[in-house]
Amino acid sequence: CLPPLSLGSSRAGEDPVPLGDLGTKAQGAGKHRGRMSLNDDGYVVRIRGLPWNCSRDEVASFFSDCDIVGGVSGVCLTYTKDGRSTGEAFIELKTADDYKNALAKDRKYMGHRYVEVFKSKHSEMEWVLRRSGPPPDSCNGCMLKLRGLPFGCSKEEIVQFFSDT
């Protein structure tokens, strides 16, 4: 996933605008007040309803007729605090045509699930990704939980315990 971008000027210690309030704080004056052109915040879409075991490659393949900024690595999957997939992702597209093609995929099927595609913004993507849990580690989700360890047990002792087997 692309590194998070700065949200620009904000007051110290203040969280960014919550998801429900996005779009109500648009800058500008005159006849365009309250609206921003698509290109002011990029061509970002939010995807919901992805299969839980879906990979970046599969999302990129689903949007194969769209040019994703950063290619496969530009697919930003989101995770719970436990590191489990939320079934949501964000992608930024290069052109307005790619953006329209991506939005046309709304309610299309990916495997046995239909996928919803929504208009989004960089600010929403950054806000969600900043609060997203860590992606699963490179061992494909395998984890060993230990219980009943002595209170004073160190990491080195655990490593030594498993190296003796």
HELIX and SHEET records of a PDB file:
HELIX    1   1 LEU A   19  ASP A   21  5                                   3    
HELIX    2   2 GLY A   30  HIS A   32  5                                   3    
HELIX    3   3 LEU A   38  ASP A   41  5                                   4    
HELIX    4   4 ARG A   56  PHE A   62  1                                   7    
HELIX    5   5 GLY A   71  GLY A   74  5                                   4    
HELIX    6   6 ALA A   96  LEU A  103  1                                   8    
HELIX    7   7 HIS A  122  ARG A  131  1                                  10    
HELIX    8   8 LYS A  155  SER A  163  1                                   9    
SHEET    1   A 5 CYS A  76  TYR A  79  0                                        
SHEET    2   A 5 SER A  85  LEU A  93 -1                                        
SHEET    3   A 5 TYR A  43  ARG A  48 -1                                        
SHEET    4   A 5 ARG A 113  SER A 120 -1                                        
SHEET    5   A 5 LYS A 108  MET A 110 -1                                        
END                                                                             
